[in-house]
């Protein structure tokens, strides 16, 4: 069988197994969760564009076919995470339950037509979450946003603009409350090697 057909078959079978079975298995921290975590991670590796070492995908996480998704080392998708479009996670990213990442949007520029008949925007802008970021429960991140290394986003925040490295941000829309560094001018190290290449390729696609 040609390699591209085998790859497609593997991805399709993993998709079915993940959404029919694995996504409903116990959370990592529940009884039996360690086995569930292993099963989900193994399937997700066959679905997403790139997955690092020791990733975690929690119960109920939904990310479509996995196309355009990059998960860095020791990073994970939280319980009931919802990923709509391309997403790049750096290394050591944590997220609470119910986080949503939206890389596209609906058209609404014609007030004389129902919005549900105007279709979606052609402009797909990946969301990028750099290394060592903690996203609280029910955070929403909109298209094209980059959250800088070492940042903390409070529960319930709606992030509509880029967040500088080492920031603590909260609110709707999210705003930076303070820096985790004594000197806010101190910038972050570059995003881990895996993520920038993937982000660049997504932005150019």
C-alpha positions in Angstrom: 0.0 0.0 0.0 1.4 3.5 -0.9 2.7 5.4 2.1 0.3 8.3 1.8 -2.7 5.9 1.8 -1.4 4.0 4.8 -0.9 7.3 6.7 -4.4 8.4 5.8 -5.8 5.1 7.0 -3.9 5.2 10.2 -5.1 8.7 10.9 -8.7 7.8 10.1 -8.7 4.7 12.3 -7.2 6.6 15.2 -9.8 9.3 14.8 -12.6 6.8 15.1 -11.0 5.0 18.1 -10.3 8.3 19.9 -13.8 9.8 19.5 -15.8 6.6 20.0 -13.8 5.3 22.9 -10.7 7.0 24.2 -12.1 10.5 24.7 -14.7 9.0 27.1 -12.2 7.2 29.3 -11.5 8.5 32.8 -9.4 11.6 33.4 -5.8 11.2 34.1 -6.2 11.9 37.9 -9.2 9.5 38.2 -8.9 5.8 39.1 -7.6 4.1 36.0 -6.5 7.4 34.6 -2.9 6.4 33.9 -4.1 3.7 31.4 -6.5 6.2 29.8 -3.8 8.8 29.4 -1.5 6.3 27.7 -4.3 5.2 25.3 -5.3 8.7 24.4 -1.7 9.9 23.9 -0.9 7.0 21.6 -4.0 7.7 19.4 -3.4 11.5 19.4 0.1 11.0 18.1 -1.3 9.4 15.0 -3.8 12.3 14.5 -2.0 15.6 15.1 0.7 17.1 12.9 3.4 16.9 15.6 3.5 15.6 19.2 6.4 15.7 21.6 7.4 13.4 24.5 5.2 12.8 27.5 2.1 14.6 26.2 -1.3 14.5 28.0 -4.7 14.6 26.4 -7.5 14.7 28.9 -11.0 13.2 28.7 -13.4 15.0 26.4 -10.7 17.0 24.5 -12.0 17.8 21.0 -9.6 18.9 18.2 -11.2 17.7 15.0 -9.0 15.6 12.7 -5.8 16.8 14.4 -4.7 18.6 11.3 -2.7 21.8 12.2 -2.2 20.8 15.8 1.2 20.7 17.4 1.8 19.7 21.0 5.2 20.2 22.6 7.0 18.0 25.2 5.2 17.6 28.5 2.2 19.7 27.3 -1.4 18.7 27.2 -5.0 19.4 26.2 -7.2 19.8 29.2 -10.5 18.3 30.1 -13.1 19.2 27.5 -10.6 21.4 25.6 -12.1 22.6 22.3 -9.7 23.4 19.4 -11.2 24.9 16.3 -8.5 25.3 13.8 -4.6 25.3 14.0 -3.0 25.4 17.4 0.7 25.3 18.4 1.5 24.5 22.0 5.1 24.8 23.1 6.7 22.8 25.9 5.3 22.4 29.5 1.9 24.0 28.7 -0.8 23.4 31.3 -4.5 24.1 30.9 -7.5 23.8 33.1 -10.9 22.3 32.1 -13.0 23.8 29.3 -10.4 25.9 27.4 -11.3 26.9 23.9 -9.0 27.9 21.0 -10.5 29.5 17.9 -8.4 30.1 14.8 -11.2 31.3 12.4 -14.5 33.2 12.5 -17.8 33.8 10.9 -18.5 36.6 8.5 -21.0 39.3 9.8 -20.2 42.3 7.6 -23.6 42.3 5.7 -26.3 43.4 8.2 -29.0 42.6 5.7 -28.2 38.9 5.5 -28.5 36.4 8.3 -25.0 35.8 9.7 -25.4 32.0 9.4 -25.7 32.4 5.6 -22.5 34.6 5.2 -20.1 31.7 5.7 -16.7 31.7 7.4 -13.7 33.9 6.9 -11.0 32.5 4.5 -8.3 33.9 6.8 -7.3 31.1 9.2 -4.8 32.4 11.9 -3.2 29.8 14.1 -3.1 30.3 17.9 0.4 29.9 19.4 1.0 29.2 23.1 4.7 29.4 23.9 6.6 27.4 26.5 5.7 27.1 30.2 2.3 28.7 30.0 -0.6 28.0 32.5 -4.1 28.5 31.2 -6.8 28.5 33.9 -10.2 26.9 33.5 -12.5 28.1 30.7 -10.0 30.4 29.0 -10.9 31.3 25.4 -8.1 32.3 23.0 -9.1 33.9 19.6 -7.6 33.7 16.2 -4.0 34.8 15.6 -3.2 35.3 19.3 0.3 34.4 20.7 0.7 33.9 24.4 4.3 34.5 25.5 6.5 32.1 27.4 6.0 31.8 31.2 2.6 33.5 31.2 -0.4 32.8 33.4 -3.9 33.4 32.1 -6.6 33.5 34.8 -9.7 31.3 34.7 -12.5 32.6 32.4 -10.3 35.1 30.5 -11.0 35.8 26.8 -7.6 36.5 25.2 -8.0 38.6 22.0 -4.5 40.1 21.7 -1.0 38.9 22.1 0.2 38.4 25.7 3.9 39.4 26.4 6.2 36.8 28.0 6.0 36.3 31.7 2.7 38.1 32.1 -0.2 37.5 34.4 -3.4 38.3 32.5 -7.1 38.2 33.4 -10.5 39.5 32.3 -12.8 39.9 29.4 -11.1 40.9 27.2 -7.9 39.8 28.9 -5.5 42.5 30.0 -2.0 42.2 31.6 -2.2 42.7 35.3 1.6 42.5 36.0 4.8 40.8 34.9 6.2 37.7 36.7 9.7 39.2 36.1 11.1 42.1 38.3 12.0 43.9 35.1 9.2 43.6 32.4 11.8 44.4 29.8 13.4 41.0 30.3 12.1 39.0 27.4 11.6 35.3 27.1 13.9 32.7 25.5 12.9 31.6 22.0 10.0 29.2 21.6 11.1 25.6 21.7 12.6 24.2 18.5 9.6 22.1 17.5 7.0 24.8 17.8 8.4 27.7 15.8 8.9 25.6 12.7 5.4 24.3 12.9 4.0 27.7 13.6 5.8 29.2 10.6 4.6 26.4 8.3 1.0 26.9 9.5 1.1 30.6 9.0 2.4 30.2 5.5 -0.1 27.5 4.5 
